[in-house]
Amino acid sequence: MGVNTEEKVDRIMEVFDLIKSTSKGWANIFTRFNGAVYIDTDFHNEEDGQNGYFTDVDPVKDLDFQLNVKCLTWSQEYNTLSMLSLKSTNAKQSRGRYKICDPRMVAYDMAVLPMTNRPPIAMSQIISWRGNTFVPNSTAYPRISHFTLEEQDRIRILLGIQFTNRYDWVVQLGYPDRMKINFITNPSSIRDLFKLRDVPEGKKRRESLRNWVSEHKRKRSTIEEDTIYVKKHLRGATSFSWDGLEGVIYPAQFDQELVAKKSTDKP
C-alpha cells in the first residue's frame, strides 16, 4: 500500500473491525470473497484511478482465459468496502444466468459493505469477452447495459493482480472463522509492518518471519579453513498472530522456484 506503516496498520484494523462487526448472515456471504487481495486504490477517485497497478493484460493471450481472482478495496469518499471477483464459467455452469451463450464468459460477483448503518449490497452477474473487451451478458437484476470507466478499471486491475500473482509475496490475515484478506507485500514490508506481532505462548521472543538469507560462508570449527558455503535461501516462520488476527506468509511462487533450483545447483 502506498502509505506509511502506521497508516497501513490503521487501515488494516479498520477493515477487519468492519468485517468482524457484520452479521452472521452477511459474514457467510463474504466467505465467497475469502482470500481477496486488498488493493490500495479508490475507484471513485479520478486522481487515484488505477494507481500504478499493472493493467495491460489480455485475458485470452496472457491468462488463457482461466480467470480466478478476487480483490477488496476501500473508498474513502463513499466510506464503503467493495469486494469483487472474476471467475471463468461456461454455459453448463451458468445455465439460465446469461442472455447470449458465448465461448468466453465470466461470473462477476460484487459485495459492497458501507462503513455506516446502511445495509450491505451483493450482486452476481455474467459478463462476456467480445471484441477485446468485457460486456454485460446477464439475466440477473439489476441488469447492466454497459460498463462505466470505473467498472472497466476494476476489471483491468483484477486481471493485473492475477497476471502478477506468481511474483508477489502475500500475507493473508483474518479472524478465526471469518473472511481472510490477502495483502501483496515483500519481505522488508512484512518485517516492518508486523514487528509488534504477538509473542507466541510459552516463548520469550518473537520468531523471525520468512525472509531472504544472502549466500555466505560459515565456519564449522575453530579451524580457519573449515568453512562451508551457504546458498541464498528463505528462512523464518510463515505463520504468526497479530492483535487477534491470524497471519500466514506466502512467498512468491517465483522465489520458491528459485530456491528449489538453487538447492540443486552446485556452489
JOPE-V15485 format. One record per residue. N is the residue number from 1. RES is the residue in one letter. SS is DSSP state (hx for helix, st for strand, lp for the rest). PHI is phi in whole degrees, 0 to 359 (999 if undefined). NEAR is the number of other ideal C-beta (glycine too) atoms within 12 Angstrom. Layout:
n: <N;N>
res: <RES;RES>
ss: <SS;SS>
phi: <PHI;PHI>
near: <NEAR;NEAR>
This chain:
n: <1;2;3;4;5;6;7;8;9;10;11;12;13;14;15;16;17;18;19;20;21;22;23;24;25;26;27;28;29;30;31;32;33;34;35;36;37;38;39;40;41;42;43;44;45;46;47;48;49;50;51;52;53;54;55;56;57;58;59;60;61;62;63;64;65;66;67;68;69;70;71;72;73;74;75;76;77;78;79;80;81;82;83;84;85;86;87;88;89;90;91;92;93;94;95;96;97;98;99;100;101;102;103;104;105;106;107;108;109;110;111;112;113;114;115;116;117;118;119;120;121;122;123;124;125;126;127;128;129;130;131;132;133;134;135;136;137;138;139;140;141;142;143;144;145;146;147;148;149;150;151;152;153;154;155;156;157;158;159;160;161;162;163;164;165;166;167;168;169;170;171;172;173;174;175;176;177;178;179;180;181;182;183;184;185;186;187;188;189;190;191;192;193;194;195;196;197;198;199;200;201;202;203;204;205;206;207;208;209;210;211;212;213;214;215;216;217;218;219;220;221;222;223;224;225;226;227;228;229;230;231;232;233;234;235;236;237;238;239;240;241;242;243;244;245;246;247;248;249;250;251;252;253;254;255;256;257;258;259;260;261;262;263;264;265;266;267>
res: <M;G;V;N;T;E;E;K;V;D;R;I;M;E;V;F;D;L;I;K;S;T;S;K;G;W;A;N;I;F;T;R;F;N;G;A;V;Y;I;D;T;D;F;H;N;E;E;D;G;Q;N;G;Y;F;T;D;V;D;P;V;K;D;L;D;F;Q;L;N;V;K;C;L;T;W;S;Q;E;Y;N;T;L;S;M;L;S;L;K;S;T;N;A;K;Q;S;R;G;R;Y;K;I;C;D;P;R;M;V;A;Y;D;M;A;V;L;P;M;T;N;R;P;P;I;A;M;S;Q;I;I;S;W;R;G;N;T;F;V;P;N;S;T;A;Y;P;R;I;S;H;F;T;L;E;E;Q;D;R;I;R;I;L;L;G;I;Q;F;T;N;R;Y;D;W;V;V;Q;L;G;Y;P;D;R;M;K;I;N;F;I;T;N;P;S;S;I;R;D;L;F;K;L;R;D;V;P;E;G;K;K;R;R;E;S;L;R;N;W;V;S;E;H;K;R;K;R;S;T;I;E;E;D;T;I;Y;V;K;K;H;L;R;G;A;T;S;F;S;W;D;G;L;E;G;V;I;Y;P;A;Q;F;D;Q;E;L;V;A;K;K;S;T;D;K;P>
ss: <lp;lp;lp;lp;hx;hx;hx;hx;hx;hx;hx;hx;hx;hx;hx;hx;hx;hx;hx;hx;hx;lp;lp;hx;hx;hx;hx;hx;hx;hx;hx;hx;hx;lp;lp;st;st;st;lp;lp;lp;lp;lp;lp;lp;lp;lp;lp;lp;lp;lp;lp;lp;lp;lp;lp;lp;lp;lp;lp;lp;lp;lp;lp;lp;lp;lp;st;st;st;st;st;st;st;st;lp;lp;lp;lp;st;st;st;st;st;st;st;st;st;st;lp;lp;lp;lp;lp;lp;lp;lp;lp;lp;lp;lp;lp;lp;lp;st;st;st;st;st;st;st;st;st;st;lp;lp;lp;lp;lp;lp;st;st;st;st;st;st;st;st;st;st;lp;lp;st;st;st;st;lp;lp;lp;lp;lp;lp;lp;lp;lp;lp;lp;lp;hx;hx;hx;hx;hx;hx;hx;hx;hx;hx;hx;hx;hx;hx;hx;hx;hx;hx;hx;lp;st;st;st;st;st;st;lp;lp;lp;lp;lp;lp;st;st;st;st;st;lp;hx;hx;hx;hx;hx;hx;hx;lp;lp;lp;lp;lp;lp;lp;lp;lp;lp;lp;lp;lp;lp;lp;st;lp;st;st;st;lp;lp;st;st;st;st;lp;lp;lp;lp;lp;lp;lp;st;st;st;st;lp;lp;st;st;st;lp;st;lp;st;st;st;st;lp;lp;st;st;st;st;st;st;lp;lp;hx;hx;hx;hx;hx;hx;hx;hx;hx;hx;hx;hx;lp;lp;lp>
phi: <999;274;223;285;299;297;294;301;300;300;296;300;292;295;299;287;297;293;297;294;274;290;294;299;299;287;299;293;296;289;296;297;255;302;84;297;274;286;241;267;210;243;296;276;255;297;286;283;51;274;51;83;286;289;232;274;236;263;296;272;289;268;238;54;55;264;271;197;211;225;217;224;218;240;265;290;296;261;55;228;252;246;241;226;213;237;214;302;221;219;299;292;290;245;306;87;257;240;273;233;283;248;291;233;233;224;277;245;254;215;223;240;242;292;274;219;272;290;288;293;233;223;207;223;233;257;235;237;264;224;58;64;205;269;229;297;206;233;267;288;255;282;284;253;272;202;261;285;300;299;293;297;299;301;294;296;292;301;297;295;298;293;296;268;306;297;254;259;279;228;249;260;237;176;282;305;64;232;301;260;239;263;243;286;205;207;304;295;294;300;297;289;290;248;293;258;298;293;281;304;300;86;250;261;214;279;282;300;275;307;201;279;248;292;296;198;253;228;286;255;203;281;280;304;281;274;233;236;267;251;287;300;207;262;213;120;288;250;229;199;239;217;54;90;268;269;240;227;261;242;300;301;303;299;294;294;294;295;297;298;292;296;293;260;280;278;292>
near: <29;17;18;13;21;15;16;25;26;17;31;33;22;21;38;33;20;30;37;25;22;28;14;13;12;27;24;18;26;40;24;24;40;26;29;39;39;38;43;30;35;28;37;24;19;14;11;23;21;30;23;16;32;22;26;15;28;20;34;21;13;20;26;15;26;20;32;24;38;37;39;46;42;37;24;20;16;21;19;27;40;40;43;40;37;42;28;29;33;21;18;11;16;28;13;13;30;31;21;19;20;25;17;31;35;42;30;39;35;38;35;32;37;21;24;14;9;13;16;29;20;25;26;30;36;37;42;33;29;18;10;13;20;35;28;32;32;32;19;23;10;14;16;23;13;15;22;14;15;26;27;22;31;40;37;34;40;46;39;33;40;35;26;28;30;20;21;30;34;34;41;29;44;33;28;13;15;27;35;31;38;31;39;33;33;24;29;16;26;35;25;20;35;36;19;16;30;20;15;15;7;6;13;8;11;19;21;21;33;33;27;27;18;15;16;15;15;14;14;13;10;8;8;9;10;11;15;14;16;18;24;20;24;28;20;21;23;24;22;32;25;31;20;18;32;24;33;27;38;29;31;25;17;16;26;22;16;21;23;16;15;22;16;11;14;8;14>
